[in-house]
Amino acid sequence: MMPLLYQSTRDEKNIVTASEAILQGLATDGGLYVPTQFPDLHLDFAKLATQTYQEVAEFILQAFLTDFTAEEIKACVAGAYDEKFDNPVIAPLEKKGDSYYLELFHGPTFAFKDLALSILPYLTTTAAKKNQVEKEIVILTATSGDTGKAAMAGFADVPGTRIIVFYPEKGVSKIQETQMVTQKGANTHVIAVKGNFDDAQSAVKVMFNDAELKEKLAKNNQQFSSANSMNIGRLLPQVVYYVYTYAQLVKGNEITIGEPINVSVPTGNFGNILAAYYTKKIGVPINQLICASNTNNVLTDFFATGEYNRKRPFYLTTSPSMDILVSSNLERLIYHLSGADAKQTKEWMDALLVDGQYQISSTMLAELAEFYGAFATEKEVEETITSVFKEEAYAIDPHTAVAKSVATKYQEEQGSPLKMVVISTASPYKFPRTVVEAITGRVSEADDFTLVHQLEALTGIALPQAVKELTDLPILHTQVVEVTEMQQAVESILHL
């Protein structure tokens, strides 16, 4: 197999191996690494339908990460997808009514980020050895709610690494925040930011590109890497569950091999749906990529007009992991649609930074037809949780409800006969207040930790052990900073 290399979206000459891309996280020029070509795979779904999640993961990751040996990939997969997942299937598919819910919340932090962040530490440490990197790898990341905990759970006490997570102080659920601030591990650091996710992520990107800071890190025998979906090592493991899902539909005789399906993805930073786009690129018959947004509907407008404009109100919603106005991974899609034009992509990203907006060409807009963008209001999210529980006795979290609501809109508009897979990104226990209030139709005065027990009584879904333990865990991280103080906090932690 020809080696598959990775190029920055902003510099056509910046080409690296898979392991180098994983180690760097963000490209040195501020761009994101993308594969220079997509692997030419023979997807034998008759065979894939008989395989475990781990076997499918090995097959897909070996095709994308060609400078890793088969033994290295096998070890990374074995370390990631083990008994830490409470369902041996890893990513089960539940048929409810006219939809198939891909449950991606059976990992240790009961959110979809576990599927990629369980394997990223193994990929990172393997990549470091492969490239003779002796420096401490400092994972620097911003989270809109789920990445932070899942990344820290993965990297906690991993030798040769340290992780620093920033999250918006009032922009995550109480359960999400408690998960983060109680995280153990001598190498873990969590800091609340007085701002929103976009503020935190922008500041993190600035630190990645600060030459003076890089020099300080080098002198201290350290280097930055990333755990959010800016890192190609976070994005590619997400391709696995889309391939696996199609194979499971075949296995269950829900579809015939070659029959196209639609997928509806709750979308904030654009990583999860980009993984679905990559899955389509390697030959999985996905028809429509449904980009489901909440009230922060910048992507809905982009798919309708070709203009990306972040100059708009920022809303705090019941689906906080999607409260984002700068969807970082869209840069990768823009690059692919532009015909791999790094110069043009950089100009658009610079315009977004300086002017807050950019407009793609009409030709590129026409190529976006495989995407369907729509959004769900807060009322629609609540109504969807209520109706799915009432009709199917199935509880879904608010992010999944966004995807289901938009999937319904698509079906009503298009009348598509194709099977619909709704990507279920978090357990309802992650957002007990929203789910309990939607199901009961009453506003509750109880705290979130009382509400999880009410949710268990209402739904019969066993309360995850990780949630039970939260109330008894000590708070280990209490630092809160202004956005302007984030770099100072990083330098202090790293003794720079």
N, C-alpha and C positions, 0 to 999 in steps of 0.2 A: 504494500500500500504506500502511495506517495505521502510524504510528510505533509500534514496540514498546518499551515502557518497562520499567524494572526497579525492584522494590520490595524493601526490607529485610524479612527474615523476622521482625523484632522491632519494626518500627514502620511502620504502614500509611501514614503521611504521608511517609516517607522514600522518595521516588520520583526516579529519575535516568534519564538516557539510557544506552544501551549503552556508549558511550565513557567516560562518567563512572564507571560501574560497574567497567569494566576498570581505569581509573586508580586508583580507591580500593582495589580488591582486596577488602578487608573493609569492610562498611558502617560508617558512623561510630558507629552505636549498638551495634556488636558483632555484628550479624546478618549474614546472607549475602544477596546480591542474587539475586532470582529473576525470571523474566519475569512481567509482570502478566497476560499471556495467552500461549498458544502460537500460533505463526503458523499460519494456515489455508493449508496447502500442497496443491497438486495434485501428488501424487507419481506421475509417469508412469514406471513401472518399465520399460516397453518402451524408453523414451528413456534413462532413467538407466543401463540395462544397457549402452548403447553409449558411455557417457561415461567419461572419465578420472577418476582420484581428484581431480585439481585442479578439474575442471569440477563435480563433485558438491560439493566443498568451497565453491566460489563460490556455488552455488545455495543451499545450506543456511545458510551464514554470512550471506549477504545477507538472508535471511528473518528471522534473529535479531538482526542488528546493523544496524538500519534507519537509524541516523544516519551510517553509513559509506556512501560512494558506491560504485557498482559498480566504478569504476576503483580505488578504494582497496582494496576487498576483493580484486580481481584481483591487485594488486601484492603484497599481504600473502601471498596463496596462492602466487604465483609465487616469492617469496623463500623461503618455507618448504619447499615440497615440490619440491625439485630434486635435483641429483646427490648431495647429502649422504646420500640414501637409497640403499642398495646394490641395491634392486630397483625398477625403474621403475614397477611396479604400486603401490608405496608400502605397501599393506596386503594382501598376497596371502592367499588362502584355500587351505589344503591339506586335501584329503580323505584321512583315514587311518582305515581301519576304518569304524565307524559314526558317526564324528565329523568335523566340519569345524573345523580349527584356524585361527583368524584370527591370522596372524602380524603382530604389532605391534612387531617388534623390528628392523626393517631400517634404522633411523635411526642417527645418529652415536654414540649412547650405548647402542645395542642393547637398549632397553627402550621400553615403550609410551608413556612420558611424552614421547618425541620427537615424537609425532604432534601434541600440543598445544603443547609448549614450543618447537617450531621456528617456530610462527606467533605466539606471544604477544609476543615483542619487537617484531614488525612492528605488531601490533594496538596495543600500548602506545604506541609512538612516534607512530603515526598519531593515536591518541586524544589524546595530549599536544598535538600541533599543532592538532588540531581544537578543543580547549578553551583554546588560547592559554596553555598551561602552560609557564612559563619555568623552573620549579624542576627540580632534579635528581630523577629518580624513583629511589628507593631500594627495590629489591626485597628484602624481608625474608621469609625462608621457613624452615620446618623440613622436614626430609626423613626418610623412613623408609628411604631407600636410593637411589631412582632419580630423584626430582624434582630433587635437588640438582645432580647432574652435568648433567642435561638442561637445567635452567634456566640454569646457568652457561655451558654450551656455546652456548645461544641468546643470552644477554645479554652475553657477553664482548666488551669493547671497543665496545659499542653506545653512541654518543654520547648524553650526557644521562641515562645510567643508571648505577647501581651495584648490585651484588647481594651480599647477605650470607646465607649458608646455615649452618644449625645441623643437625648430625646426631648420633644417639646413639653415643657412643664405641665401645661394644662391641655395637652392634645392627645392623651392616651387614656384608655379605660383604667379604672382603679385596679383591676386584676392585672392588666398589662404592666402598670407601674410597679405593683407589689412584686411581680415576678422578677423585674429588673433590679429593684433596690435591695432584694434579699439574696441576690446571686453570690454564691461562694466562689472562692478561687483567688489565690494570692496575686494572680496576674490580671484580674478583672477590675474595671473602673467604669462607673456609670454616673453621668452628669446630666441634670435637668437644665434646659435652656429656656430663658425667658423670651420665647419667640415660637414660631411655627416650624414644621418640618423643613419647609423650603429654606428658611433662614439657616437652620442647622446644617442642612446638606450643602448649601452654597459655601458656608464657612469651611466645611470639611474639604470641599474641592479646592478652595483657595490654599489650604494648608498643604494638600498634595502637590500643588504647583509652585510652592514657595521655595525658591532656590536656596535661600539663606537657611531656612528651616531644614531642608534636605541635607545641607552641609553639616549643620549641628548634629543631626541624627547620625550621619556617617561617622563623625568624630566620636560619637558615643556608641559606635558599633550597632546601630539600629537602622531599620528602614520601614517605611509605611507600606501596608497593603490594605485591601478593603474587604469587608464581609458582605456588603450589600450588592445588589445586582449590577452595579457598575463593573464588578469583577466577573470576568467570563467564567471563572470557576464556580461562581454562584449560579450563573444563568444556565449553563449546559446541563447540570443534573436535573433541571426542570423539564428538559426535553424528554427525559426518560418516562415520566409519568403520563405524558400524552401518548407516546408509543404504546406503553403498557395498557392504557385505557382502551385504545382501539383493539388491541389484541384480546382484551377481556370481553369486549362486545362481540368479537368473533367467536370466542370460546363459549359464550353463553347463547350463541345462535340468535343474538339480537340483530346482527347485521351479517351480510355476506361479504367475503373478502373483496375489497375494491369499492364497496358502497360508501359514499361520502357521508360525513356527519357534520353537525354544527357544534361549536363550542362557545359558551358564554363565560367570560372571564371578568371578575371584579378587578378593576384596574386603577392603580394610582401611579406608581413609578414606571409602569409599562414593561416590567421584566417578565411577569408571568405570561402575558399575552404574546410577548416577543418570542418566548420559548415555544409557544404554540405555532407561531409563524415559522420558526426554524424547523419545527416538526413537519409542517406542511412542505417546506423546502426539501426535506430529505425523502419525501414520498408518501407520507401518511395522508390518506384522502380526507382532509379537512376542507369543507366547503366554505363556510362563513366563520370568520373570526369576529366574534361579537364583543366589542369593547364596552363594558358596562361601567359607567361612572356614577358617583353620587352628585350632590349639589355642586361640588367643585368640578364643573363639567367642561373644563378646558379642552379635553380630548374629544368630547362630543362635537364641539364647535370646529375643532381642527379637521375631523373627518368629513364634516359637512362643507367646509369652505376652503381648506388648505392653509388657513391662517392659524398660526399658534400664537396666542396672546395671553400672557400671564397677568396682564394689567386688569385685574378684576377683584371683586371682594373674595376674601378667604373665609370659608365657613367651617366651623367645628361641627362635625356630624356624629351620628351614632355608628358610623363606619370609619373610625379615625385613621386606620391604616391607609385609607384612600384620600385623606385630606392633604392633597398635594396639587400645586399649580405648575411645578416644573418637573415634568416626567422625564427623568434622565435617559431612560432606555429608548425613548423615541428617537434619539440621535442615531442609534444603530439602524433603525428602520429607514430614517431619512437618507442615511449613507447608502444603504442597499438600493433604495428607489432612485437615487440620483445617478445610478450607474457607477457606484464606487468613486464618486467625485469628492475627494477629501477636502480640496480647496473650497468648493461650494458649501460643503457641510460645515466647515469651520466658519465661513462667513455668516451662515444662518445662526450658528450657536453664539457667535460674537454679538450678532444683532439681538438675540434673545437676552443676553447678559446686559447689553448697553441700552437697548430700546424697549426690551420687554416683549418683543414680538418678531415674527418673521412670516413670510408667505412663500409657500412652495409653488412650483410651476403647475400649470393646468394639466400638463402631460403626467406629472407625478401624481396629481390629485386623482386622475382617471385610474391610475394603477392601484389606488387605495380601495378599489371596489370590493376586494375580498374582505375588507373590514366593514363592520357595521357599528356605528357609534350612537349610543343613546344613554340617558341618565335616569336615575330614580330619585324622586324627591324623598324627604324624610317620611312624609305621610305614606308614600308608596312602599317604602321599606317596611314600615310597621304593618301595613295591610298585607304585604306578602308573607311576612313571618306568621301573621294571624291565619291567613287562608291556607298556607301549606300545612300548618299544624292541625287546623280544623279538618281539612280534607284528607290529609295523608297520615295524620298522627306522627308527624316528623318535624323535629325542631331544627331550625337553621339560624345561623348567626346573621347579623345585619349585613356583612360583606357578601355572604352567599345570597342574601335576600336581594341585594342590588343586582347581582348577576341573574337571579331568577326573574325579577321584575322586568329587566331589559330583554331577557330571552322571550318572555311573554309578549312584549311589545313587538319584537321582531317577528314572532310567529303570527301575530294578528295582522301585521303589515304585509308580510311576505307569503303567508300561508304555506310555508315550507313543509314538505312531508318527511324531511330528514330527521333522524334521531338527534335529540338535543342533549348535550352534556353540559351540565352546570358545574362550574368549578367551585367546590366548597372549601373555602380557604381557612376557616377557623371553627373550632368547637363553639357551640352556643354558650358553654361555660366561660368563655373568654369575655362575653358581654351579657352577663346574666340580667342586668337591669332592663336593657332594651328588649330582650327575649321574653322575660317574665311579664313585663308591662304590656307587650303586644299580645301575648297569649291570654292574659286575664282581662285585658281591657281596662286596667286600673293603674294609676300612678302609685308607686310604692314609696313609703318613707324609710323602708329598711335599707341597711347598707348592703354592699355587693356580696359580702361574705355570708350574710343571712339569705340573700336572694339565691345563691347557688344551691342551697338546700331546698328552697321552694321550687327551683327549676328541676331538681332531681325528683321531687314529689309529683310535679306536674307531668313530666315527660317519661319517667321511668328509666332515663339514661343514667347509668352509673356515674357518680361523681368521680372524676379522675383523682387519683391519689395525690398528684402534684398540686391540685387545687386545695384538697383537704389540708395539706401541710402548710400552705401559705400563711394562714393565720398564726401559726406558731413559730414561724421563722423570724429571726432578728433582722432589723433594718441595718444593712451594712454600708449603704451608699446614700449620702444626704446632700451632696454638693449641688448648688444651684448657681448658674452664672448667666450674665448677659451674653448675647451673641458676640459682642466685641471682646469678651474675656475668654472665649473658647481656646484660642491658641495659647494664651498664658496658662490656662489650666493644663493643657497637654504638655507644655514645656515643664511645668512643675511636677507632674506625674512622672515624666521621663528623666527628671533631673538634668535638663539641658541648660 
